[in-house]
Amino acid sequence: MSAIPLTVSAPARAGWLVDRRHDLLSTVGGFAVSLSLVGLHVWGGVSSLVLWWAWVLALDGPHLFATVSRTYLDAREWQTRRRLLLGSLAWFAAGPVSFALSAVMGTKLPFALFMTLAALWAYWHVVRQHYGIMALYQRKAGEAQPFDRRLDSVTLYTGLIAPFVAFAVTHPGARKQLGLLGPPTWEPVVAGACFALVLALVVFHAGRQVQRHRAGLKVNGPKLLMMGAALALTAVVFWPPLSARMDFIMFAVAVTAFHNVQYHGIVWFYHRNRYHAAGVDPAPFGWAPRVSSRFAIYAACGLVFTLVYRGLGCGFGAHPGCGVFDAKTQLGAGLTLRNLMECFIWGFALHHYYLDQKIWRVSRDTRLNRDLKLGTSPSA
């Protein structure tokens, strides 16, 4: 490692994204929430169905509303992003179109492909948020050295994706989804290699931080804390001996709860700066300042939003534990009204994934840099 250059073009600036307390609540708090849900299920014997609904109502549904609150409820966003806000609604049609193709073709294949790709995008969305927050910490600290930024990226992406691959080829529920129906043969070897690769990268990354410290360069503690929490949670949740004890629906809960807490933290900070900072007139922003005037109001609006769209899905049996009003009407290719509603409800998530990747581009948005108090220009 001694051959790696240690010079930097500008002095590094240490800093939390918001402040120490806020960042610890988002990072350590989100990590603790996810681990607590896993512990309640694996060691506490709490039903995965109960935990799934608690997560949906308290965190996941409201985090979709968080995006709505800073886009569709912001009058100025409507002025500058009208085409994006209207065009992104087309994602609600993606599921029903795949359903229609299955009905016309007489095969479940288009429907099954849609459901699989939607689930994969859901996890990729979590990965990308972790990367985005890591990049915010890099920008906040003024990190500009290409080698270290690249090492951060490789370590984070590998640490989040490799354990997921290990889970996919070892967990009974995931194996069934992939069509791996026989007893495991090569799969444990692949899983072991995935975790070995992550461990090697983490050790190398840690060694690099020691090298930076000895060279008198700044070690970005807040960024490393966030990366460590994300990698540790992923390793724990997808570790085969533990994952084998978890119901399949618990994996969405475990990996996404941390993401939800982080997201609420970033959006709430954005709201305080954009709509409620000293000297800011909230009137031109429309409803966004009203729903974010107090956290209790923001949380209540998120819960109502969740109850409406999840309640609709529940009524047609599209969610675990629901189905009182599911008519089980056959609509072709062995698919039912419940399957059609599943496709539609996925539209809320897909719309969120797509819109989210467009509205948080700090590398291109001067105003967003200001609203997140990054203190840098988009080209930095």
N, C-alpha and C positions, 0 to 999 in steps of 0.2 A: 504493500500500500504506500510505501515511501515515494513511489514515482508519481503519485497523484498530485497535481498542482494544488497549492493551498492559498494562492493569492486571490484577492477579491478586488473588484473594481470600485467598490464603495463601502464605507463602514456599515456594518450590520446594525439594525435597530431592533432591539428586543421589544416585544409587545404582545399582549393578549389581544384577541380580536375585539373584545369589548372591555372587559376588566377581569381581574383574577377570579372574583366571585362568580360572575356570569359565565365565564368560560368553563370553570370547574363544574358548575351546575349542568351545563350542556354536555360536557365530555364525561366527567366522572359520574354525573347524575344519569345520563343516558345509558352508560355502560352498566350502572347498578340496576337500573330499571330492567334492562334485558336479562341480566343474570338472575335477578329476583324472580322474573317470570319463569325462567328455565328451572330454577330451584323449586318454585312452588309446584311445578308440574312433575319433575323427576323425583324429588325427594319429599315433597309435601303431599303428593297424591292428588293435587287439584286438577279437576277435569280440564283438558285442553279446550273444550267447548266454552267453558266459563272464562278461561283466560283469553281466548280468541275474541270473544265479545267485549270483554273489559278493555282489551287493547284497541279494538276497532272504535269503540265509543269514546274512550279517553284520549287516544293519541292519533291513530291512523286517519280516521275520517276527518277530524279537525285539522290535520296537517294538509289535507287537500283544500280545506276552506282557507288555510293560510295563504295558499297561492291565489285563490279567488279574491281574497281581501286586498292583495297588492296589485291586482290586475283589473278584473272586471268591475270592482267597486271603486277604482281609482279613475276619476274623470280625465285626468291628464294622460294616464296610460291608454285610455280609449282614443285620445287624440293622436298619440304617437304610434300606437301598436294595433290600430283597429283591424288591419288586414290579418295580423297574426292571431288576434283574439277570436275573430270570426272563423278564420280558416282552420284553426286548431280543433274546432268543434267537429270537424270531419272524422276525428278518431272515434267518435261515438258510433259511426257507421261501420267501422272495421269488423267488429264482431258479428253484427247482423249480416254483413255481406258474406263472411265465411260460413255462417249458418245457412244462408240462402244457397250458396254453392253446394254445400253438402246435401241439401234437400233436392236440388235439381239433379245432381250427379248420382244421387242414391248411395252415397258413401259418407262415413263420418270423418274422412281424412281431412278435408279443409277445416272443419270444426276443431278436430284434435290438434292440427298444426297451429291454429290460432291460439288455443288455450296454452299450448306448450310455449310458443313464442312470447305470449303475454307474460307468463310466469318467469321466463328467462329475462325479459326486459325489466320486470319488477326487481329482480336481484341486481341487474346491471345498473339500474337507477340508484340503488343504495350504494353500490361501488363508486359510481360517478359523484355522488354527493360527498362521500368521504374524500375523494380526490379533490373536489372543488374546495372543501374546507381546508384541506392541507395546503392547497395553492394560495388560499387567502392568508394563511399563516406565513407562507414563504414571502408573499408580497408585503405583508405588514412588517416583517423583519428585514426587508430589503435584500433578500437572498437572490443573488444574480449568477452564481457560479453554475455553469451548465452541468458539470459532473454531479454535484450534490443534488441538484433538482432532478436530474435523470435517475439517480440512485433512489431518491425518495419515491419517484413514480414507479420504478420497477419493483421496489420492495412492497409498496402499498398494493399495487395491482396483483402481484403474485401472491401476497399474503391474504388477499381477499378472494381470489379466484381458485387457487390451487386447493384449499380445503373444501371449497364447494364442489370441485371435481371429485375429490375423495368421497364426499358425502353422496354424490350422484351415483357412484358405482358400488356403494356399500350398503346404503340404507334400503331396507325392503320396499318401502313406499316409492322411493326414487327409482329403484331398479325396475319396479313394475312399470312406472311411467316410461322408462327407456326401452322396455321390452326385454330386459335381462331377467329371464324367469328361472333359469337353472341355478344350481348352487354356485357360489362364488369360486372362481379359480384364479384368474389373473388379477381380479379386482383389488384384493388386499395389497398386492405388490404395488399397484398404481397408487393406491391411497397412501401407502408408506412413503413412496417416492415424492408425492405431493408435499407431505409434511416435512420431509427431509430437506426439500428445496427451500421451503419457507424458513426453516430453522437456519440454514446456511446463509440466506440473505439477511436475516435479522442479525446474526452474529457479525457479518461483514459490515452492516450498517452501523451497528454499535461500535465496532472498531474504528470506523470512519469518524464517529463523533469524538472518540477518545483522541484520535489524531488531530482533529480540529482544535480541541481544547488545549492540547499540548503546544500547538502552534500559535496559541493566543487568539484564535478566532472564536466568534460567538457560536455557542451551541443553542439552538432554538428549542428551549424546554417546552413551551406550550404546544408547539407543533409535534414534538416527539411524544408528548403525553397523549395527544389526540390520535396519532398513528398507533401508538402502543395499545390504546384502548380498543381501537377498531380491529387490529390484528389479533389481540388476545381474545376478544369476543368471538371472532370468526373461528379461531382455532378451537375454542372450547365447544361452541355449538356444533361444529361439524366433526369433532373428534369421534371416530367410529364407536368406541365403547360407550360414549355418552349419547350420541345421536341415535343409537339403536334403542335407547330407552324412551325416546320422545315420539309422540304421535306426529304424523306427517304435517298437520296444519300448524304445529307449534313452531316450525322453522321460520315461517313468515313472521310470526310474532317475535321470535327471538332476535332475528337479524334486523328487523325493521323498527322495533321500539327505540333503539339507540338513534337510528336515523331520524325518527319522528321528533325526539327531544331536541336533537341538534337543529332540526329545521325550524321548530317553533322558536328556538333561541335566536337564530339568525333573522327570521321574519320579524320578531318582536323588536329587535334592535333596529332593524330597517324602518319599522313603523315609527319608533320614537324619534328617529332622526329626520325622516322625510315629512311627517305630518305634525309632530308635536315639539319640535325643537324651538328654542327661544327665537322669536322674530318671524316664525313661519306662520303664514295665514292659511289655515286648513280649508277654508271655504272652496277654493278652486279644485280641490281633490275629490269632492263629492262625498260618497258614503264611507270611503276608507278611513278617514280620521274618526268617524263616529264609532265604527265597530272596533277601533283600536284605542279608544279613549281611555279605557280601563281594561286590565287583563280579564276581569270577571266577565265583561261584556264580550270581549274577543272569544273567550272560552265558551260562553253560552251560545254565541252564534255558530261556532264550530260544531258544538253538540247538536244544535237544531239541524244544521246542514247534514250532518251524519245520519241523524234519525230519519230524515226525509229520504235520502237516496238509499241507505241501507235498509230502511223499512220497506221500501218498494221492492228491493231484491228479496228480502225475507218473505214477503207475502207470496212470492212466486217460487219459493223454495230454492233460491239461488245461493243461500248462505247456510253454513252448518247449523243444524238444530232447527231449521225453519221448514216451512212447507205446508202450513195449515190450509192455505188457499191454492195450493198447487193443483191445477186440474189434470196434470199429467197428459195433456192433450198431445197426441201424436202429430208431428208436423213434417214427417218425412225422414228417411234414412235412420230411423230409430231414435230420432231426436224429439224432444218435447218442448212445451212452452217454457219449462224450467230452464232448459238449455239456452233457449233464445234470450231469456232474461239474464242468464249468466253472461252471455256475450255483450248485452247492452250495459250491464253494471260494470264490466271490465272497462267500458269506455271512459268512466270517470278516472280510473287509474291511468289509462293510456294517454288521455288528454293531459293529465297532470305531468306525466313523464316527459311528454313532448314539450309542453309549454315551459316547464321548469328549465329545460336545457337551453331555452332561448332567452330567458329573462334575467339570468344570473351571470352574464358574460362580462366580468369586470375588466377583461383585457380589451374590451371595445367600448365600454360605456363610462364616460366621464361622470355622469350624474350618479351612477351606481357606486362608483368609487367614493364619491362624496357622501352618499347616504349610508355607506358602510364604514365611513371614516378611515379609509385605508391610507390616505395621505400620499397616494401615488397617482401618476397619470396612467391611462389605459395601456400605453406602450411600454411602461416600465417592466 
